[in-house]
Amino acid sequence: MKRFLLLLMVYSLCVLGYPALTDFNIDWCNVTGGFSGSPSCATYNYATSHFLICDYSAKTVRIASGTDGSLTGGTLSTTGLNFTGGSLGVFAICATSDGVIYGGVDGTTVGTAGVSLARWDNELATPTQQDPAQTAGVLEFPRAMDAIGTGNDTILAVCGSNTYNASILTTTNGTIFAITDYITGGTNGFKQGVALVEGMEKIYGLRADGGGQVVRFDKIGGVWTENTSPFTPPDSYTAPPTGLGAACMIGFAKGHNAIFVIGNSDATNDYMSLLDGDTGTIIAQKQVGQDVGTYGYGCVDLKETDGIGYFSGRSGTASSAIAIMGKISFTPYVPPTPTSTPTPTPIILSVKPGWGLYE
């Protein structure tokens, strides 16, 4: 029995444990030029191998090459989107693994002040726009977005207001969304970036405006609570190697339980840091090769099973904004293959009866 229990414990650790990620590579990082307006948020679309960059003053979304970040000349359709209620067009964007695209629109469908949600079936589709029902909280201003799942299982996160809160949106049919969860971030919440976690037991984010503090909230008893122990990441106001710089782009790799975050810390060559998802401890740091800037709204879109990730976002100030695109690589995450639980060899007990049935 002891042997069986030991085997079962080993099996459980193999299935539930996280494979260690000790390093990563910056494959390339380029500045994307050629804007007629000003870029804000950006994301990577794995279905097309393209970057999608919000050009908010031009009220359009530009398509860039996934090979070097250069503009292709293409844009997403904005036909039917109502920008009357605001002046910033599509300000944030994210995409699911099957190529469905979501954008945060400055303005509502009826043309009043507020924000709404745009949805594209793919890069060639005409978008739809909706004002999500508010069953929990409100739709925060979309400076940063993230998406996990596909179809009916899609979950979106939106953040960007000065209240540092985050809206969580879900759907029952894959197209119409409602705000079904809401995180009150207080002074250490979400504005510049947000990273969802499959299972929604926790969520990571970035404060903003030069601070870029990395935060984690756990859902405990149905309530989102900031995790300040054991999650104690280094001060984002401090430059590497002891800090992160003003963190401005974030992504979470659940299979590795690791956070990728870029911070502004160098006048010409900023750093990406790899953090432990439980403690926030720095695992590795690499310079990306460009000045990402303090106010870059963007994200790190990861594909763990391939061991690759793409980071993209705004760099610079509102009056001199540019876009940064780049690629990273790391050890792929190989999901464990479930094996059958070992069956102990039965032990035959030999018992000599004290009397026979027919004695």
N, C-alpha and C positions, 0 to 999 in steps of 0.2 A: 504493500500500500504506500509506503514512504517513497518508493521508486516511482510509482505512478504519479504521486503528487508533485514530485520534483520535475518530472517531464511536463506535466501540465503547466507548472509555473514558467518553465523555459518557453513553452509554446505561447503562453499569454504575453510574455515580454517581447517575443519576436513579432507578434501581431500588433501589439499596442504601442511599442516603443518607437521613437523617432530616429531615423538615420542621421548621423552627425553630418553637418555641413560646416566645413572648416575654412573654406575659401571660395572665391569666385573670380572671374575675369571680366574686365571691361574690353569688349571686342571692338567697339568704336563709339564715338560720340561726335556729332556734328551740329553746327548751327544751321537752322533752316531759314533761308532768306527768301525774298520775293513777295512779301506781303504788301497788299495795298492798304490794309488796315492795321489792326493790332491783335496778336494772338493772345489767347487766354489759356484755357485748359486743353489738354491733348490726351489721346489714348492710342493704343495699338489694336488693330483688328486682325486677329489670327486667321479669320476666314478668307481674307484677301491679301494678307501680308502688307497692309498699308497702315500708315499713321493717319489719324484724323485730328485736325487742328482747328479749334474754334478761332475764327477771325472776327472778333466781336464787333469792332467798329464798322466792318464791312457787312456784318450780319450774315455771315456765311460760314460753312465748315469746309476747309480745304483738305485735299487728299495728298499725302506725301508717300514717297517710296519707303518700303521697309528695309531696303538695302543700304541706303545712305541718308535718308531723311529729306531728300530734295523734293520740292513740290512737283507733282505730276501734271498740274494744270487742271485737274478735275476737282469738282466740288460736290457735296451732297445737295440734293434738291431741297429747297426751302418753300416750295409751292404749297400754299395753304396755311403756312404758319403765320400766326398773328403776333407781330412785334409792336403793335400800337401802344400797349401799356407800358413799355420800357424802351430803353435806348441801347441795350447791350446784346441784342440778338440771342444766339445760342452761346451761352457763356461756359458751360461745362459739358462733358461728353464721356461716355463709356460704351463698351461693347461686350456682348456675351460671346462664348466660345463658338456659337453657330453663326455669328455675323450679324445678329440683330443689334441695332444701335439705338442708344438713348441719349437725349440731350436735355439740359436744363435751360428753359427759355425765360428770358426777362420779359414778362408780360403774360397775360392770361388769354384764354380763347375768346373772351368777350371784349378784350381790349382795355381792361382796367389795370391799375397798378397791381403788381404781384408777380408770381412766377408759375410756370406750368411745365409739363413734360412733353417732349417730342419723341416719337418712335419711328424708326426706319426699319423695314423688314430686311434690307440689305443696302449696300452703297448705291444701288441704282434705283431704289424705290422712292416714291413720293411719300413724305412723312405724314403722320397723323399727330394731332396735338390734343392734350387733355388736361383738365384741371382735376387732379386726383382727389377723391373723397377723403375727408379728414376724420378718421375714426380715432386717431391718436396724434396729437400735436398738429403742426402745420408743415407745409413744404418750405424748407429753408432755402435761402438764396443759393443757387447752384454754382459755387466756385469750384467745387470738387465733387466727383461722383465715382461710384464703383458698382459693379454688378457681378453676381455669381448665379450659377444655375442657368437653365434654359427653359423656354416654354412656360408651362404652368408653374414651374418651380423657380422661376426667375425672382431674385431679390435685388432691389436697388437701394443704395444709400446716397443721400444728398446732404451736403453741408456747405457752409460758407458765410453764415451770418455772423455778426459781431457778438452774438449771444453764445457762440460756440456749441450749438446744439446740432443734432443730426436726425434726419427723417429717414425712416425705413419703409420702403414701399414693397408690397407683394401683389400678386395677381392670382386669379382663379382660372383665367382663360388664356393667359399669355399675352394679352393685348391691353386690357383695361387694368389700371393700377390704383391702389388705395394706400393711404398712409396708415399702416396698421401697427407701427411701433415708433417710438420717439425717445431719443436719448438727450437728457438735459446735461450738457457738458460743463456748466458753470464757468469757471475761469480757466480750467485745464481741459478743454474739450476739443471740438473739431471746427476747423475752418479751411485750412489750406490743403488738407488731404484726408482721405478715409480709405480703409481697407477692410472689406468684409471677410468673414471666416465661415466656411461651410459648417453647417450645424448651428450657427448663430449663438454659440455659447459665449463668444467674446468678439470684440471688434477693436481695431486699432485706428488711430487718427493722429492728425497734426494740428496743433494750434498754428497761428500764423503771424503775419505782419512783423517779420524780423525775428520772431521768437522760435517758432517751429518746434515747440516741445512735443515729443512723442508720448502719446497716451494710450492706455488700454482700459477698456471697460468690460466687465464680466456681467453676464446675466445671472443673478442669484435670486432664486425664489420669484422669478418673473420681473425683477427690478434691475435695471442697469446701474452698476456701481463701479466707480473708478477703482482700478487695481493699483494700489501704491505699495503693495508688498505681496509677493516677492518682486513685482515688476517695478524696478527702479532704474530706468535707462539713464545714461549719462546726460549731463546738461547740454541742451542743444545750443546754448549761447556760447559754449566753449568749443574752440576749434580742435580737430584731431591732433594728436592721437588720444587725448583724454575725453574729448567731446565729439559732437556731431556737426557743429556749425548750425546755422538756422535751417532746420529741416524743412524741405518743401515738396518732396515727392516720396510716396510710400507704397509698398506692396508687401503682402504676407504670403509666405509659402507654407501651407499647412502641413504638407507631408514631411517637410524638414523642420517645422516649428521655428521658422526664422523670418525676420523682418529685414527687408531691403529698404534703406532710406537714404535719400540724397540731401545733403546740407550745404548751404552757402558758407564757405569758410576761407576761401582763397580768392584773391582778386582775378586770377586767370585760370585756375584749375581746381575745381571743387571736388569734394569727396562723396563717394557712396560708402555707407557703412552697413555691415551685416550684423544684426542683433539677435540674441537668443529670445525666442518668443515668450518664455516664462519669466526671465529675470531682466531682460533688456540689456544684458552684458554685451559689450562689443566683441564680436568674434573675428572680424577682419574689416579692413578699410582699404579702399583703392581710389586714387584720383581718376576722375572721369575724362579729363582732357579739355574741359571747357569751363567757363565761368557760368554756372547755372543761375546765379542770382538769388536775391533774397525773397522775391515775391512770386516764385514760379509755381503756379497751380498746375498740377499734373499728377502722374501716377507711374507705378512700376507694374507692368502687366506681365505676369509670370506663366510659364508653361512647364511645370515641374517635371513631368514625365519625359520631356525633351531636354531638360536642363538649360532652358533659355529664358530670357526676359527682355522686355523692351521698356525703356523709360522715356518719357516725353513730357513736355510742359513749357510753360512760359518762363522767360528769363527777363530780368530788368524791371524797370518801373513802367507805369502806365504810359508815360510820354516817350519811352524808348524801349518798348518791349520787342523781344525776339523770341524765337522758339528753339528748343534744344531737343534733339532726338538721339537715342543711343541704344546699344544692345549689350547685354551681359550674358555670360554662360557660367554654368556650375555643374556639379555632379547631379545627374538626373535622379529623380525620386522613382524608385521601383516599388510599386505597391506589393506588399507581402502576399504570397499565394497561400490561401487557407489550406491547411492540411487537416486530415481527420484526427480527432482526439485519440491518443494512444489508448488502446484497450488492454488492461492488465491481464496477464495470463491467469486463468482461473486456477485456484488451488483446490484440489480434490482432498477433502477430509475423509480419512478412513476411520470408520467407527465400527467397533465390534459390538454387536448387540449382546445384551446380557441374557436375552431369552429369545427363542424363536417363536414365530407366529403360531406354529402348530405343535409346539412342545406341550 
